Amino acid sequence: MEHHQSKSFPISHVIGFVVSLVLTFGAAGIALKTNLSFKVIMWIIGSLAVIQAGMQLFMFMHLREGEDGKTNLVNMIYAVFMVIVIVVGSIWVLTSGHAAH
Amino acid sequence: MGIKWDEFFITGDPLILGSQIAILLTMIGAVAAITYLKKWKYLWTEWLTTVDHKKIGIMYIISAVLMFFRGGMDGLLMKAQTARPEMEFLNSQHYNEIFTTHGVIMILFMAMPFLIGLMNVVIPLQIGARDVAFPQLNALSFWLFFSGAMLFNISFVIGGSPDAGWTSYFPLAGKEFSPGIGNNFYAVALQIAGIGTLMTGINFIVTILKMRTKGMTLMKMPMFTWTTFVTSILIVAAFPIFTVALALMTFDRLYGTHFFTVSGGGMDMLWANLFWLWGHPEVYIVALPAFGIFSEVIATFSRKSLFGYKSMVFSILGIALLSMVVWVHHFYTMGSGPAVNSFFSITTMAIAIPTGVKMFNWLFTMRKGRIKITSAMLWALAFVPCFVIGGVTGVMLAMGAADYQYHNTLFLVAHFHYVLIPGVVFAVFAGLYYWWPKMFGFMLNEKIGKWHFWLFVIGFNVTFMPMFFLGLNGAVRRAYTYSAESGFAPLFMLSAIGSIILAAGFAVFCYNIYWSIRYADRNISSDPWDARTLEWSTASPVQFYNFAKLPEVKSLDPFWHMKKKNEGLTLFDSEIEEIHMPSNSWLPIYMGVIFGIAGFLLVFEWHIAAAVAAIGIFAGLIIRSFDYNEGFHVKKDEIHRIENAWRKTEGEVHDHVS
């Protein structure tokens, strides 16, 4: 409460917000309004998701502001671990055994 | 909007009619009592708008005790229905609703808030801080939890309860097979409460990382602080998964999407997958703080430092890490194939290792200790054998191949009650008996407490032990009745008798609270247990700013060493400085109310009205964004007066050192 934040306009947040919207609607548009094959659509919207996640890290998550590099590193490794567990784990579980058929 | 008013109130069941009348009378009674006693202003300024972590914690605990009653009634109704074969006390639909609400309420609205309540009261005190990092966010967490809990609870009198089990598996939970609005309550109420929990997780991570007092390094933190810290990390990791899953469920049910509906090309198994990706860490989210409570209680009443502090910390971290990679053991029978099932069998069994380390640490803490058998310690002692039964049956269930035999039987139900009741309920009782004097300045009666303990523990074992054998004999869970030829009747009857003893234990607990409020001795020390951690170094009940002078920590069990060496216990006038504290705010309760209204309208699929109410949510966010209230300063005179009031009393802290 002692340290006042700078009152300048949060331009990077606004850009991040707009770009997020563009990427999200882009993904929806590609999925719903194009005739590409299922596989191509999955790859495109998957890539857009990764781009958006990376962009939000810089625009919203104060990645560049941390004074402590080690903490950031631990956080990033943890986040990558979680993403692998949730995304890769789910794909593995839902596409093997009986689930594949 | 197509409102069906005839479906608004549930009618035609005498049990529910009775509840409706009871709820109405209770509400009228409460309003009348508060008005008669002229307590509205007190209630508003001291409780409803408070940002004080101790009061928020107490409100969490009160809510949790109420929810314990509600969930317990559900449990008793189930036990009454299955006491005899072919009973016609509840029909199958009613039984489905009751086991669904029992599960949801006990996990999310009893276990979670009880632990979060104790965390709120204790953690800032244990780390020598004056509040949590974001006091107003903390109040918002509470009111969102409360709002979600109330929304979920009214479902059985208004609109109809969810009935697809606490796991709400698709396709059953979808619109196709559950067309009523009951499951909307599940999707919306848990979403609101979940947002509150997520904020709590963030709040406690920041509090513990940033607000520890001077000298308290990470490896000098009390064990309850450690477990709370790791639990908060798990909350932040796991709850967003549930948020997403519930949002997808809401879209499926309300707006016709097909994420989980097979007929529309969705994948019903994705729900089970996402649910348990959250649900398994959730088990450890409630178990870890409970382990922390036992660590504090066992160390205090064995009058020794916790054995193997470092191995405790690493085993907590190990459990947290493993808890993220075991979720498939909840649905081996879904048939993900031998590779998947083998992988998750091994990770699941591996969890027994760090848990075993903790068990031995607690036993070695007691070894050669001068053990004091208080009520709190009794709960910790009973926890050890009961939890081991739960853990060992867990390793049995962990075996993918064998699980095909146990899956969906009462063996499983007995297993997780043997984990969650000793692991969480015993812990919150231990914590409540232990920290009650810190919260209120008087103790719970020890003699009544022992009655509570014995009835509850005996009742618990008599209720759930027979269910292991019923399950092995083939009794399935969630079945509302069984035939006389099955031969299940005697054990079901025994289990029902056990549940009455269990309920008697809970009744004695409530009586203990009543008795202690009326008759307990108010003239007690601020450190009645001769305890070891910083929360005991300040007044009981704790003054609103916690510490006049922030303590300095040099070792583990800091307060114990302060007492031994007689340092840092006294306060000189020159040391008193003005204290900066946050102001109360009406916004958190406003947000709770408006979220509740919007959620209620959404449950009934009155979309336009819900959208209008949602404007109120955004209004609250905007008001908060422009709120520049910087809190207030407590004047030196006031601190002086408050400190003198408790420090000059007879039988104070210093006289208790051995």
Interface residues (C-beta under 8 A of the other chain):
Chain A: M1 M82 V85 I86 G89 S90 W92 V93 L94 S96 G97 H98 A99 A100
Chain B: A237 I241 M267 M269 L270 N273 L274 L277 M324 V325 W327 V328 M334 G335 S336 G337 P338 A339 V340 N341 H580 E630 G631
